[in-house]
Amino acid sequence: QVQLVESGGGSAQAGGSLRLSCVISRYTDSTYCMGWFRQAPGKEREGVATIGHGTRYADSVKGRFTISQDNAKNTLYLQMNSLKPEDTAMYYCAAVFCAPGRTAGFDDPFAYWGPGTQVTVSS
């Protein structure tokens, strides 16, 4: 069982940076992979990045965003640099059961979701 809460969203200028955080509360010793997703108005939710044994990134954010986690702080991060207006969306962190040694794909059955944090990038 997992509870997730995002923070760090807000407004930024194009070319600016934001860092999102997701605090993870775990009540079991199960192994999870984590991910960040986003959804803009009128668009489908899309995967941004996942982390497990390694990392995966959507092509649209490669080289600009970095996913990381601090197990001691029970926190997942998404560092977003060189922001673009098209990055504007609600951002969600999510967790999925994940076997040791693998990294989740965006189509894996993520079962736990945070309430989201809004990111708005102006031109």
N, C-alpha and C positions, 0 to 999 in steps of 0.2 A: 504494500500500500504506500502511495506517494502523494504528497501535496506540494504544489508548485506555486510560487508567487513571483511575478516579474516586477521589475522597477527600472528606472533609468531613462524611460522615454521622455520625449519633449520635442522642442522645435530646434532646428538647426538650419544654417545657410548651406546652400550647395557648396560642396568642397569641404565642409566641416566634419566633425566627428561626434559620435555619441557612444557610450558604453552601456549596454543593457546587462542587467543582472537577474538571475533567477535563483531564489532560495529554495532549496530542496529539503523537505522533511520526509525522512524514511522511517518506516516502522517495521521493516523486515531486512534481512540480509541478502535479499535477492539482487542479482546483477542486472543493471539497466544500462542502456545507451540513451543519450540525451540528444535533443535537437531543438533548433529554432525554426519556426515557420512564420509566415506573414500573410496577411490578407488585406488587400486594398478594396475600397468600395467598388462594387460591380465586378469584381474579379474573384476567381477561385483562390482558395488557400494554396500557397506554394511553399515547398521546402526551401530553407535558406542554408542551413548547415547542420551537420550531425557530428557527434563525437563519441567514440567508443575506444576500440584499440587504436584507431586512427581517426582521421577526419574526412568529411565530404563537404563540398560546397556546390551550390548552384552556380552555373556558368556566369550568371549575371552579377555575382558578388565576389568571384574569385579575384584575389589580389587586393581587395578592398576591405573585406570582413574577415575576422578571425574568431573562431569559437574556441573556448578553453573552459576548464573547470578546476576548481580548487576544492579538493575533497575535504581538507581540514576545515574549510568554512562552509561546506555543503552548498556551494554556489556555482552556478553555471554562468558564463559570460559570453557576450557577443560584442566584440569591439568593431565598430563601424567607422571606417575612414572614407574620405573622398565621397561623401554622401551626394546622392543625386535626387532630384525631385521624384523620380520613379521609385525611390526607396520608401516613399511615404506609404504607411500601412500600419495596421495593428500587428504587433509582434507577439508571438506566443512561444513559450518554452514547453517542451513535451518530453515524456519518458516512455520507453518501451522495454519489455523484457528482452535481454540481449545476452546471448551466450558469450562466455569469455573468449577473447581473441577475435571478435568480429566488430565491425562498425555498421550501424543501422543505415539502411537506405531510406529515402524519403517516403517510399510506399510501404514500409513496415507498419505493423499495427500499433501505432502509438496510442496508448490507452489512458495516459494521464496528461492533463493539460492545465496550464495556468490560465488566469482570467485575461491576460494580455496587457500590453502597454503600448500606447500610441506614439508613433514616430512621424513627425511632419517635417519635410525638407522643402524649403523655399528656394526659388531660383534667384 
